[in-house]
């Protein structure tokens, strides 16, 4: 196709996207189309010179993809072009379903390891356990395969069969398992139960709002009410959002019919779509506390903001993320399996607050980029987000929510020197944000709430930050590796109890020198020592320096046999061991619930329910009778 026709066809495609939008004609619109034509002429001139004069042949598809990605990146982090594979992943995220075995996998000893099977899936029914190594898939060894390759080989069409080879500690021989793939539903309710007599807990922590979320939440609360609960904690921490329709339906469960939930405002602020509660609440009488933090975003913020502005719930935790923009999916069917996700509006709470935090918008022309997944992200924005994070785990949650990354991709970003800044400027940044948070809004009963993006809790409780060595243990998966070995054999599992006693702590101390954490620390030291040796040799240092380096190596070898932790780390270590032990013995939900006894934000919510007068005082603060 001649270049002129190619450019014309692209221009027509852009006009086709814009024309169907319900915008009334005006002189400004005519100028807009004139600007489009001028811009395409400039682009065509540059593109033509590249095609004709660049020193080697160019990949036209790659150039156009780069141009599209650059265009969208300068708009905001959420506008994105999807090819066929990206579109498949997008549909999977919004539906909450994929075809596979129902396991979470990581890497251990160069092999894929099962972190946890999802309950009532082919993997759990086949008897697979946390800590099992998948040493073969369809007869092919999995040694040193990347996680993406492993996941691609395990997933497939529903009703198809995959043959895997399992290795388990304490079992002499590996064995083969044939598992039929099924459509796996990723549940929005990660856990539910009673935390104390009469106080129910429903966790949507680090899940998503997908097609069945509201029904899952409703069913979990129904079962808790049958067990006699009189109060409820809804945990939205670390939830990056999802479908707007499900956010409004979850709010519907608690708000009276006709109550405003959220308004959606497009570029013309005179036009706003207001979402209101469509039915009488199923659980309108339950005293309610919602937990939020810096990882609560989008749909999670809509629910939290609606319940706060309608004086229906108390919010406990820390300020939410501030992702209040609306993305619309445009089907680019003329280009085959492709779609455009474009930011088209902003969310506002019932009191008129914008959920979107403008300070997190990417400045156009940001130069320094950090690779993350398939994209390069602005380093300045990443560093700003990390600086506001009190610890590594919070930083991971925020990176996932902000940029829709997988956990491994978020942790890879933190493996750069950026993680050295975590927590150092958190207090200063939060203080600066609070000082500019001066726009006052009123809830339905007249309570004062503030704007400037994100949702501020009614009761601010920052969770405790584990000592650095414990953070490193989590990052290196030390607790998981220890429990997988400690309760590895079937006989161990049958006799083990979910308790961290003195015997287990002593075994954990003995395990640490052989752990991945000790290996990583030791390797860092040996690498630095080797650099010193090369420097000594190149510089001709005398023999006494070489002897000193030899003595240092001996000391390091001895240190390898001993890795201690401070007494202050002991409660966090008990928590890490208990959660992994419950995961091994009782499953994912039990593991999530067991860690709540150490959770400061959950414990604050429980204390509020134990003091109804204090709960009502906060819920009606500033309201004139």
Residue pairs with C-beta under 8 A, 6 or more apart in sequence:
1 9
3 44
3 47
3 48
3 51
4 44
7 40
7 43
7 44
7 47
10 40
11 36
11 37
11 40
13 332
13 334
13 335
14 36
14 40
15 33
15 36
16 334
17 330
17 340
23 29
23 268
43 67
47 63
50 58
50 63
51 58
51 60
65 81
68 81
69 81
69 375
72 79
72 80
72 81
72 342
73 362
74 362
74 364
74 365
75 342
75 343
76 325
76 343
76 361
76 362
77 362
77 377
77 381
77 402
77 403
78 323
78 325
78 327
78 341
78 343
79 327
79 340
79 341
79 342
79 343
80 86
80 340
80 341
81 338
81 339
81 340
81 341
82 90
82 338
82 339
82 340
82 341
83 337
83 338
84 336
84 337
84 338
86 374
87 337
87 338
87 339
90 329
90 339
90 341
92 98
93 208
93 210
93 242
93 404
94 210
94 211
94 242
94 243
95 210
95 211
96 185
96 186
96 187
96 188
96 208
96 210
96 211
96 212
96 213
97 183
97 184
97 185
97 186
97 210
97 211
98 155
98 183
98 184
98 186
99 155
99 156
99 157
99 158
99 181
99 182
99 183
99 184
100 154
100 155
100 156
100 181
100 182
100 184
101 117
101 121
101 122
101 123
101 154
101 162
101 179
101 181
101 184
102 117
102 118
102 121
102 122
102 123
102 124
102 182
102 184
103 114
103 115
103 116
103 117
103 118
103 121
103 123
103 128
103 154
104 114
104 115
104 116
104 117
104 118
105 112
105 113
105 114
105 115
105 134
105 147
105 150
105 151
105 154
106 112
106 113
106 115
106 147
106 477
106 480
107 113
107 147
108 133
108 477
108 481
108 484
109 133
110 143
110 144
111 133
111 134
111 135
111 142
111 143
111 167
112 133
112 134
112 142
112 145
112 147
112 150
113 131
113 132
113 133
113 134
113 484
114 123
114 128
114 129
114 130
114 131
114 132
114 133
114 134
115 130
115 480
116 130
116 583
116 587
116 588
116 591
117 123
117 124
117 128
117 129
117 130
118 124
118 184
118 187
118 588
119 587
119 588
119 589
121 182
121 184
122 179
122 180
122 181
122 182
123 179
126 177
126 179
128 166
128 177
129 168
129 493
129 584
130 480
130 483
130 484
130 580
130 583
130 584
131 168
131 169
131 480
131 483
131 484
131 485
131 488
131 584
132 166
132 167
132 168
133 166
133 167
133 168
134 142
134 150
134 164
134 165
134 166
135 141
135 142
135 143
135 165
135 166
135 167
135 174
136 142
136 164
136 165
136 174
136 176
137 150
137 153
137 154
137 162
137 163
137 164
137 165
138 153
138 162
138 163
138 164
139 163
139 165
142 150
147 408
153 162
154 162
154 164
155 181
156 162
156 181
157 181
158 181
158 182
158 183
159 180
159 181
159 182
160 180
160 181
161 178
161 179
161 180
161 181
162 178
162 179
162 181
163 176
163 177
163 178
163 179
164 176
164 177
164 179
165 174
165 175
165 176
165 177
166 174
166 175
166 176
166 177
167 174
168 488
168 489
169 484
169 485
169 488
169 489
170 488
170 489
170 490
170 491
170 492
171 489
171 490
185 212
186 207
186 208
186 210
187 207
187 216
188 204
188 207
188 208
188 209
188 210
188 212
188 213
188 216
188 217
188 246
189 202
189 203
189 204
189 207
189 213
189 216
189 217
189 220
190 203
190 204
190 205
190 206
190 207
190 588
190 589
190 592
191 201
191 202
191 203
191 588
191 589
191 592
191 593
192 200
192 201
192 202
192 203
192 220
192 221
192 223
192 224
192 589
193 200
193 201
193 224
193 589
193 593
194 200
194 201
194 224
194 227
194 229
195 201
195 233
195 593
195 596
195 602
195 606
196 606
198 228
198 229
198 230
198 231
199 229
199 230
199 231
199 232
199 233
199 606
199 609
200 221
200 224
200 225
200 227
200 229
200 231
200 232
200 233
201 232
201 233
201 235
201 593
201 596
201 602
202 217
202 220
202 221
202 224
202 232
202 233
202 234
202 235
203 235
203 592
204 213
204 217
204 234
204 235
204 236
204 239
204 300
205 235
205 236
205 237
205 238
205 239
205 592
206 237
206 238
206 239
206 295
206 397
206 400
207 239
208 239
208 240
208 241
208 242
209 239
209 241
209 242
209 243
209 246
209 247
209 250
209 298
209 299
209 300
210 242
210 243
210 246
211 243
211 246
213 242
213 243
213 246
213 249
213 250
214 246
214 249
214 250
214 252
214 253
217 234
217 250
217 253
218 253
218 282
221 232
221 253
221 282
221 283
221 286
222 282
224 232
225 283
229 286
230 286
230 287
231 286
231 287
231 288
231 289
231 609
232 283
232 286
232 287
232 288
232 289
233 288
233 289
233 290
233 291
233 602
233 605
233 606
234 288
234 289
234 290
234 291
234 313
235 290
235 291
235 602
236 290
236 291
236 292
236 296
236 300
236 303
236 304
237 291
237 292
237 293
237 295
237 296
237 317
237 397
237 601
238 293
238 295
238 296
238 397
238 400
238 401
239 295
239 296
239 297
239 299
239 300
239 401
240 295
240 297
240 298
240 300
240 321
240 323
240 400
240 401
240 404
241 247
241 297
241 298
241 299
241 300
241 301
241 302
241 323
241 401
242 298
242 299
243 299
244 262
244 264
244 275
244 299
244 302
244 326
246 299
247 261
247 262
247 298
247 299
247 300
247 302
247 303
248 261
248 262
248 275
248 277
248 302
250 303
251 261
251 277
251 302
251 303
251 306
251 307
252 261
252 277
252 278
252 279
252 281
253 281
253 282
253 283
254 281
254 283
254 284
254 286
254 288
254 307
254 312
254 313
255 261
255 277
255 281
255 284
255 306
255 307
255 310
255 312
256 277
256 280
256 281
256 284
257 277
257 278
257 279
257 280
257 281
258 276
258 277
259 276
259 277
259 306
259 310
259 350
259 444
260 274
260 275
260 276
260 277
260 306
260 309
260 310
260 350
261 275
261 276
261 277
261 302
261 306
261 350
262 274
262 275
262 302
262 305
262 306
262 347
262 348
262 349
262 350
263 272
263 273
263 274
263 275
263 347
263 348
263 350
264 272
264 273
264 274
264 275
264 326
264 345
264 346
264 347
264 348
265 271
265 272
265 345
265 346
265 348
266 272
266 344
266 345
267 344
267 345
272 348
287 609
287 612
287 615
288 307
288 312
288 313
288 314
289 313
289 314
289 315
289 316
289 605
289 608
289 609
290 303
290 304
290 307
290 308
290 313
290 314
290 315
290 316
291 315
291 316
291 317
291 601
291 602
291 605
292 300
292 301
292 304
292 315
292 316
292 317
292 318
292 319
292 320
292 455
292 457
293 317
293 318
293 320
293 394
293 397
293 463
293 601
294 318
294 319
294 320
294 321
294 388
294 389
294 394
294 397
294 398
295 321
295 394
295 397
295 398
295 400
295 401
296 304
296 317
296 320
296 321
296 401
296 455
297 320
297 321
297 322
297 323
297 401
297 402
298 321
298 323
298 324
298 347
298 401
300 320
301 320
301 321
301 322
301 323
301 324
301 347
301 355
301 454
301 455
302 347
302 349
302 355
304 315
304 320
304 455
305 349
305 350
305 353
305 355
305 455
306 312
306 349
306 350
307 313
307 315
308 315
308 349
308 443
308 449
308 455
308 458
309 349
309 350
309 351
309 353
309 441
309 443
309 444
309 449
310 350
310 443
310 444
311 443
311 444
311 445
311 447
311 619
311 620
314 458
314 459
314 608
314 615
314 618
314 619
315 455
315 456
315 457
315 458
315 459
316 457
316 458
316 459
316 461
316 601
316 604
316 605
316 608
317 457
317 460
317 461
317 601
318 457
318 460
318 461
318 462
319 430
319 433
319 454
319 455
319 456
319 457
319 460
320 355
320 454
320 455
320 456
321 357
321 398
321 401
321 402
321 454
322 355
322 356
322 357
322 360
322 453
322 454
323 355
323 356
323 357
323 401
323 402
324 346
324 347
324 348
324 354
324 355
324 356
324 357
324 453
325 343
325 345
325 346
325 347
325 356
326 343
326 344
326 345
326 346
326 347
327 341
327 342
327 343
327 344
328 341
328 342
328 344
328 345
329 339
329 340
329 341
330 339
330 340
330 341
330 342
331 339
332 338
332 339
332 340
346 354
346 355
346 356
347 354
347 355
347 356
348 354
348 355
349 355
349 441
349 455
350 444
351 441
351 442
351 443
351 444
351 449
352 441
352 451
353 439
353 441
353 449
353 450
353 451
353 455
354 451
354 453
355 453
355 454
355 455
356 453
357 452
357 453
357 454
358 453
359 433
359 453
360 381
360 384
360 385
360 402
360 453
362 378
362 381
363 378
363 380
366 378
366 379
366 380
366 381
368 378
368 379
368 380
369 376
369 377
369 378
369 379
370 376
370 377
370 378
370 379
370 382
370 413
370 416
370 418
371 377
372 399
372 403
372 405
372 409
372 410
372 412
372 413
373 405
373 406
373 409
375 403
377 403
377 413
379 418
382 399
382 413
382 418
383 418
383 421
385 395
385 398
385 399
385 402
386 395
386 399
386 414
386 418
386 419
386 421
386 422
387 421
387 422
387 424
387 425
387 426
387 429
388 398
388 425
388 426
388 429
388 430
389 395
389 398
389 422
389 423
389 426
390 422
390 423
390 426
390 462
390 463
390 465
391 422
391 423
391 465
391 466
391 471
392 414
392 419
392 422
392 471
392 474
392 475
393 471
393 474
395 410
395 414
395 419
395 422
396 407
396 410
396 411
396 414
399 405
399 409
399 410
399 413
399 414
400 406
400 407
400 410
403 410
405 413
411 475
414 422
423 465
433 452
436 452
437 450
437 451
437 452
437 456
438 450
438 452
439 450
439 451
439 452
440 448
440 449
440 450
440 451
441 448
441 449
441 450
441 451
442 448
442 449
443 449
445 620
445 623
446 622
446 623
446 624
447 620
447 621
447 622
447 623
448 622
449 456
450 456
458 618
458 619
458 621
459 604
459 608
459 618
461 600
461 601
461 604
462 600
463 599
463 600
463 601
464 600
466 474
466 569
466 572
467 565
467 566
467 568
467 569
467 572
469 565
469 566
469 569
470 565
470 569
470 572
470 573
470 576
472 478
472 517
473 479
473 515
473 517
473 573
473 576
474 576
476 515
476 516
476 517
476 520
477 516
478 512
478 515
478 516
478 517
478 576
479 573
479 576
479 577
479 579
479 580
480 580
480 583
481 515
481 516
482 507
482 508
482 511
482 515
482 577
482 580
483 577
483 580
483 581
483 583
483 584
484 584
485 511
486 492
486 504
486 507
486 508
486 511
487 493
487 496
487 581
487 584
487 585
493 584
493 585
496 581
496 584
496 585
497 585
498 578
498 581
498 582
498 585
498 586
498 590
498 594
499 578
499 581
500 574
500 577
500 578
500 581
504 577
505 570
505 573
505 574
505 577
508 573
508 577
512 518
512 563
512 565
513 560
513 561
513 562
513 563
515 563
517 563
518 560
518 563
521 563
522 556
522 559
522 560
525 556
526 553
526 556
529 549
529 552
529 553
529 556
532 549
533 546
533 549
535 541
536 545
536 546
536 549
565 573
571 598
572 598
575 595
575 598
578 594
578 595
579 591
579 592
579 594
579 595
580 591
582 590
582 591
582 593
582 594
583 590
583 591
596 602
597 603
608 614
608 615
608 618
609 615
